[in-house]
Amino acid sequence: ERLRKQEERLALSQNHTLDKQLAEPHCSFEDLNNENKSALQLEQQVKELQEKLGEECLEAASQQNQQLETQLSVMALPGERDGGGHLDSEEEEAPQPMPSIPEDL
C-alpha cells in the first residue's frame, strides 16, 4: 500500500514535471515572439527618428546656406559703404581725367 502511494506520487510528480517542461517551450516561444515584436517596433522608431533628424539637418543646412548667400550678396554689391562709413579702397581715389594742356605751354 505504501509503495503504491509512493509510485502514484512519483507518477504525479513526473507528470507535473513533464507538463511544466511542455508548457515552458510555449512560454519561451511567446516570450521570444514578444521580444521580436518589441525589437521590430524599436527598429521602426529608430528609422523614423533617423529620417526626422535627416530632414531637420537638411532644413538647418538650407537655412544656413540662405543666410550665407544673403551675406555674400550684400558684400558683393559695388559702391556700398562698409560698416565704418569709409569708401571701399577701389572708390577712394578714382582716376580723374587729365585736363587738356595747351601744347605751347
Secondary structure by P-SEA (a helix, b strand, c coil): caaaaaaaaaaaaaaaaaaaaaaaaaaaaaaaaaaaaaaaaaaaaaaaaaaaaaaaaaaaaaaaaaaaaaaaaaaaccccccccccccccccccccccccccccc
